Amino acid sequence: MQTININISDFRANLLKYLEKANTGEQISVTSNGKLLATITPPVNQRETAKQQLHSLASTAKIHDVTTPTDSDWDALS
């Protein structure tokens, strides 16, 4: 991921251009008088991130019998 450092006045003048760059994967740091004001990052693909997390979880998951009661007594069984 590439980071672009720009001044706030340039960002205001070219907002759409910089947002399009962020959408393509570039990170943008907006400054004013050399002080960092904001960092704009590319959008996160939530669906793809969730799929990756589920895939990694599935590789370590242990499947057991979830319908049989455990050692503790249940009120519903009394």
Secondary structure, DSSP 8 states (H G I E B T S, - for coil): --EEEEEHHHHHHTHHHHHHHHHTT-EEEEEETTEEEEEE-----HHHHHHHHHHHHHHH-----SSS--SS--GGG-
